Amino acid sequence: MDIKIIYEDKDVLVVDKPAGIVVFCEAPAEASAKAGQIYLIDELIKQRPELKNVGDQPRYGIVHRLDK
Protein backbone atom coordinates (compact mmCIF):
# COMPACT_ATOMS: atom_id res chain seq x y z
CA MET A 1 0.00 0.00 0.00
CA ASP A 2 1.32 3.42 -0.90
CA ILE A 3 0.54 6.07 1.75
CA LYS A 4 0.12 9.55 0.26
CA ILE A 5 2.46 12.09 1.85
CA ILE A 6 0.89 15.55 1.98
CA TYR A 7 3.72 17.47 3.67
CA GLU A 8 7.21 16.68 4.87
CA ASP A 9 10.14 18.50 6.43
CA LYS A 10 12.95 17.39 8.73
CA ASP A 11 10.61 17.23 11.77
CA VAL A 12 7.12 16.50 10.43
CA LEU A 13 5.50 14.00 8.11
CA VAL A 14 1.81 14.56 7.26
CA VAL A 15 0.00 11.72 5.51
CA ASP A 16 -3.44 11.14 4.04
CA LYS A 17 -4.57 8.12 6.05
CA PRO A 18 -7.01 5.97 4.11
CA ALA A 19 -10.31 5.36 5.91
CA GLY A 20 -10.58 2.09 7.78
CA ILE A 21 -6.86 1.62 8.44
CA VAL A 22 -5.83 1.40 12.10
CA VAL A 23 -2.91 3.71 12.93
CA PHE A 24 -1.00 1.33 15.22
CA CYS A 25 -1.57 -1.56 17.59
CA GLU A 26 -1.14 -0.87 21.32
CA ALA A 27 -0.66 -4.48 22.42
CA PRO A 28 1.21 -7.28 20.64
CA ALA A 29 -1.42 -9.75 21.87
CA GLU A 30 -4.07 -7.68 20.13
CA ALA A 31 -2.06 -7.75 16.91
CA SER A 32 -1.85 -11.54 16.89
CA ALA A 33 -5.62 -11.73 17.52
CA LYS A 34 -6.19 -9.59 14.42
CA ALA A 35 -4.02 -11.50 11.97
CA GLY A 36 -4.07 -9.82 8.59
CA GLN A 37 -4.93 -6.37 10.00
CA ILE A 38 -3.09 -3.58 8.18
CA TYR A 39 -1.61 -0.88 10.40
CA LEU A 40 -0.63 2.55 9.08
CA ILE A 41 2.66 2.60 11.01
CA ASP A 42 3.76 -0.69 9.41
CA GLU A 43 3.02 0.64 5.93
CA LEU A 44 4.87 3.90 6.68
CA ILE A 45 7.91 1.99 7.97
CA LYS A 46 7.98 0.02 4.72
CA GLN A 47 8.22 3.35 2.85
CA ARG A 48 10.41 5.10 5.45
CA PRO A 49 12.42 2.60 7.57
CA GLU A 50 14.09 5.52 9.39
CA LEU A 51 10.80 6.11 11.24
CA LYS A 52 11.82 3.29 13.59
CA ASN A 53 14.38 5.76 14.99
CA VAL A 54 11.65 8.21 16.07
CA GLY A 55 9.97 7.54 19.39
CA ASP A 56 9.13 4.18 20.86
CA GLN A 57 7.23 1.22 19.49
CA PRO A 58 4.34 1.03 18.65
CA ARG A 59 3.80 4.77 18.03
CA TYR A 60 7.18 5.63 16.47
CA GLY A 61 6.59 9.36 16.84
CA ILE A 62 2.92 9.53 15.89
CA VAL A 63 1.66 12.36 18.03
CA HIS A 64 -1.85 13.28 16.84
CA ARG A 65 -4.74 12.02 14.80
CA LEU A 66 -7.19 14.43 13.25
CA ASP A 67 -9.98 11.84 12.90
CA LYS A 68 -10.45 11.30 16.66
C-alpha positions as semicolon CSV with decimal commas, in nm:
position;residue;x (nm);y (nm);z (nm)
1;M;0,000;0,000;0,000
2;D;0,132;0,342;-0,090
3;I;0,054;0,607;0,175
4;K;0,012;0,955;0,026
5;I;0,246;1,209;0,185
6;I;0,089;1,555;0,198
7;Y;0,372;1,747;0,367
8;E;0,721;1,668;0,487
9;D;1,014;1,850;0,643
10;K;1,295;1,739;0,873
11;D;1,061;1,723;1,177
12;V;0,712;1,650;1,043
13;L;0,550;1,400;0,811
14;V;0,181;1,456;0,726
15;V;0,000;1,172;0,551
16;D;-0,344;1,114;0,404
17;K;-0,457;0,812;0,605
18;P;-0,701;0,597;0,411
19;A;-1,031;0,536;0,591
20;G;-1,058;0,209;0,778
21;I;-0,686;0,162;0,844
22;V;-0,583;0,140;1,210
23;V;-0,291;0,371;1,293
24;F;-0,100;0,133;1,522
25;C;-0,157;-0,156;1,759
26;E;-0,114;-0,087;2,132
27;A;-0,066;-0,448;2,242
28;P;0,121;-0,728;2,064
29;A;-0,142;-0,975;2,187
30;E;-0,407;-0,768;2,013
31;A;-0,206;-0,775;1,691
32;S;-0,185;-1,154;1,689
33;A;-0,562;-1,173;1,752
34;K;-0,619;-0,959;1,442
35;A;-0,402;-1,150;1,197
36;G;-0,407;-0,982;0,859
37;Q;-0,493;-0,637;1,000
38;I;-0,309;-0,358;0,818
39;Y;-0,161;-0,088;1,040
40;L;-0,063;0,255;0,908
41;I;0,266;0,260;1,101
42;D;0,376;-0,069;0,941
43;E;0,302;0,064;0,593
44;L;0,487;0,390;0,668
45;I;0,791;0,199;0,797
46;K;0,798;0,002;0,472
47;Q;0,822;0,335;0,285
48;R;1,041;0,510;0,545
49;P;1,242;0,260;0,757
50;E;1,409;0,552;0,939
51;L;1,080;0,611;1,124
52;K;1,182;0,329;1,359
53;N;1,438;0,576;1,499
54;V;1,165;0,821;1,607
55;G;0,997;0,754;1,939
56;D;0,913;0,418;2,086
57;Q;0,723;0,122;1,949
58;P;0,434;0,103;1,865
59;R;0,380;0,477;1,803
60;Y;0,718;0,563;1,647
61;G;0,659;0,936;1,684
62;I;0,292;0,953;1,589
63;V;0,166;1,236;1,803
64;H;-0,185;1,328;1,684
65;R;-0,474;1,202;1,480
66;L;-0,719;1,443;1,325
67;D;-0,998;1,184;1,290
68;K;-1,045;1,130;1,666
